[in-house]
């Protein structure tokens, strides 16, 4: 006959406080779980959720996040990486200024063409 596994009893806040002290002192999760009558997974989960850290934990040992997890770079960061972008930015601002304050058919066509080319390059029709 199969044996039914019962869920371990919930620990009180006081028991979790003692478990946290043991964890920070360097006691393994398996020993803490056995000592307080819970599972190893519960101790690890509580430690992760509440951010328990042992004194020997050094965040510098962690690998940097992969590039796809990093947020998008700002315009200034991109310009620091590639100084040629400053010229492009300056040309763009002059072009937009002329378009706003001195519009003519030629500059409007250029702007429309540039926008269409950029949208086609990123496959985003408008």
C-alpha positions as CSV (number, residue, x, y, z in Angstrom):
1,X,0.0,0.0,0.0
2,X,1.3,3.5,-0.8
3,X,2.2,5.7,2.1
4,X,0.6,9.2,2.2
5,X,3.0,12.0,3.0
6,X,1.7,14.6,5.2
7,X,2.6,18.3,4.9
8,X,4.9,19.4,7.8
9,X,3.3,21.7,10.3
10,X,3.7,25.4,9.8
11,X,6.4,27.1,11.8
12,X,5.7,30.0,14.1
13,X,7.3,33.4,13.6
14,X,9.5,32.7,16.6
15,X,10.7,29.3,15.1
16,X,11.4,31.1,11.7
17,X,13.4,33.7,13.6
18,X,15.5,31.0,15.2
19,X,15.9,29.2,11.9
20,X,17.1,32.5,10.4
21,X,19.7,32.9,13.1
22,X,20.9,29.4,12.4
23,X,21.0,30.0,8.7
24,X,23.1,33.2,9.1
25,X,25.4,31.4,11.5
26,X,26.2,29.0,8.7
27,X,24.1,25.9,9.6
28,X,23.1,24.0,6.4
29,X,19.5,24.1,5.2
30,X,19.1,20.3,5.7
31,X,20.1,20.6,9.4
32,X,17.8,23.6,10.0
33,X,14.9,21.7,8.3
34,X,15.4,18.6,10.5
35,X,15.9,20.7,13.6
36,X,12.6,22.6,13.2
37,X,10.6,19.9,11.6
38,X,10.1,21.4,8.1
39,X,11.5,20.7,4.7
40,X,14.8,21.8,3.2
41,X,12.9,23.4,0.4
42,X,10.8,25.5,2.8
43,X,14.0,26.8,4.5
44,X,15.6,27.7,1.1
45,X,12.4,29.4,-0.1
46,X,12.0,31.5,3.1
47,X,15.7,32.4,2.9
48,X,15.4,33.6,-0.7
49,X,12.1,35.5,-0.2
50,X,13.3,37.3,3.0
51,X,16.8,37.8,1.7
52,X,18.8,35.9,4.3
53,X,22.5,36.3,3.6
54,X,25.4,34.5,5.3
55,X,28.5,36.6,6.2
56,X,30.5,34.6,3.7
57,X,28.2,35.6,0.8
58,X,29.9,37.9,-1.7
59,X,27.7,39.3,-4.4
60,X,30.8,40.0,-6.5
61,X,31.1,36.3,-7.1
62,X,27.9,36.3,-9.1
63,X,28.2,36.4,-12.9
64,X,27.0,39.6,-14.6
65,X,23.5,39.4,-16.1
66,X,23.3,38.4,-19.7
67,X,23.0,41.3,-22.2
68,X,19.4,40.6,-23.0
69,X,18.4,41.0,-19.3
70,X,20.0,44.5,-19.1
71,X,17.7,47.4,-19.8
72,X,18.1,49.5,-22.8
73,X,20.9,52.0,-22.8
74,X,20.3,55.7,-22.7
75,X,21.2,58.1,-25.5
76,X,24.2,59.4,-23.4
77,X,25.5,55.9,-22.8
78,X,25.3,55.1,-26.5
79,X,27.2,58.2,-27.3
80,X,29.9,57.3,-24.8
81,X,30.3,54.0,-26.5
82,X,30.3,55.4,-30.1
83,X,31.4,59.0,-30.3
84,X,30.3,59.1,-34.0
85,X,26.7,59.2,-32.8
86,X,27.2,62.8,-31.6
87,X,27.5,64.0,-35.2
88,X,24.4,62.1,-36.1
89,X,22.5,63.6,-33.1
90,X,23.7,67.1,-34.1
91,X,22.6,66.6,-37.7
92,X,19.3,65.3,-36.6
93,X,18.6,68.2,-34.3
94,X,19.5,70.7,-37.0
95,X,17.3,68.9,-39.4
96,X,14.3,68.9,-37.1
97,X,14.9,72.6,-36.3
98,X,14.8,73.4,-40.0
99,X,11.7,71.2,-40.5
100,X,9.8,73.0,-37.7
101,X,10.8,76.6,-38.3
102,X,11.6,76.7,-42.0
103,X,9.4,74.0,-43.6
104,X,9.6,73.5,-47.3
105,X,8.5,70.7,-49.6
106,X,12.0,69.3,-50.0
107,X,12.7,69.0,-46.3
108,X,9.3,67.5,-45.6
109,X,9.9,64.8,-48.3
110,X,13.3,64.1,-46.8
111,X,11.8,63.7,-43.4
112,X,9.0,61.4,-44.6
113,X,11.5,59.3,-46.6
114,X,13.8,59.0,-43.6
115,X,11.0,58.0,-41.3
116,X,9.8,55.4,-43.9
117,X,13.3,54.0,-44.2
118,X,13.7,53.7,-40.4
119,X,10.4,52.0,-40.1
120,X,11.2,49.6,-42.9
121,X,14.6,48.8,-41.3
122,X,12.9,47.7,-38.1
123,X,10.0,46.1,-40.0
124,X,7.4,48.4,-38.5
125,X,5.1,49.9,-41.2
126,X,3.2,53.0,-40.4
